[in-house]
Amino acid sequence: MAEDDFGLWERELDSGTPDDEASGGRGMVVVAGLTATGCTAMIALGEVPLGTAGLVLSSIILLLWRIGM
């Protein structure tokens, strides 16, 4: 007889084993810092629209990455 979906779901949540791969939190902080630095430099060099667009776009990408999309 096939196992019900609830049993599979409970087993998946209560596996008790930690995930093998890291969450990537440190890498995300490094990428965010480098992107912000680069965009700030663009703004300081007079490319305000390009720097602002880079900051907005990178913020949206990092937000979506963080929430798992």
C-alpha positions as CSV (number, residue, x, y, z in Angstrom):
1,M,0.0,0.0,0.0
2,A,1.3,3.5,-0.8
3,E,2.3,5.8,2.0
4,D,0.2,8.9,2.5
5,D,1.6,12.3,1.6
6,F,1.5,13.5,5.2
7,G,3.9,10.7,6.3
8,L,6.3,11.7,3.5
9,W,6.1,15.3,4.5
10,E,6.7,14.6,8.2
11,R,9.7,12.5,7.4
12,E,11.2,15.2,5.1
13,L,10.8,17.8,7.9
14,D,12.1,15.6,10.7
15,S,15.1,14.1,8.9
16,G,17.4,15.2,11.7
17,T,20.4,15.5,9.4
18,P,21.8,18.9,8.7
19,D,22.0,20.2,5.1
20,D,25.3,19.3,3.4
21,E,25.6,22.6,1.5
22,A,26.1,25.9,3.2
23,S,23.4,28.6,2.9
24,G,25.8,30.9,1.0
25,G,25.3,33.8,3.5
26,R,28.9,34.8,3.6
27,G,29.2,34.8,-0.2
28,M,26.0,36.9,-0.4
29,V,27.5,39.5,1.9
30,V,30.7,39.7,-0.1
31,V,28.8,40.0,-3.4
32,A,26.5,42.7,-1.9
33,G,29.5,44.6,-0.6
34,L,31.4,44.5,-3.9
35,T,28.3,45.5,-5.9
36,A,27.5,48.4,-3.6
37,T,31.1,49.6,-3.8
38,G,31.1,49.4,-7.6
39,C,27.8,51.2,-7.9
40,T,28.9,53.9,-5.5
41,A,32.1,54.4,-7.5
42,M,30.0,54.8,-10.6
43,I,28.0,57.4,-8.9
44,A,31.1,59.2,-7.6
45,L,32.6,59.2,-11.2
46,G,29.5,61.0,-12.5
47,E,27.5,58.1,-13.9
48,V,24.6,58.7,-11.5
49,P,21.8,57.0,-13.5
50,L,24.0,53.9,-14.2
51,G,25.1,53.6,-10.6
52,T,21.6,54.1,-9.3
53,A,20.2,51.5,-11.7
54,G,22.9,49.1,-10.6
55,L,22.1,49.5,-6.9
56,V,18.4,49.1,-7.5
57,L,18.8,46.0,-9.7
58,S,21.3,44.4,-7.4
59,S,19.1,45.0,-4.4
60,I,16.2,43.3,-6.2
61,I,18.4,40.3,-7.2
62,L,19.8,39.9,-3.6
63,L,16.3,40.2,-2.1
64,L,15.0,37.4,-4.4
65,W,18.1,35.3,-3.8
66,R,17.6,35.7,0.0
67,I,14.0,34.6,-0.1
68,G,14.9,31.6,-2.2
69,M,13.4,32.5,-5.6
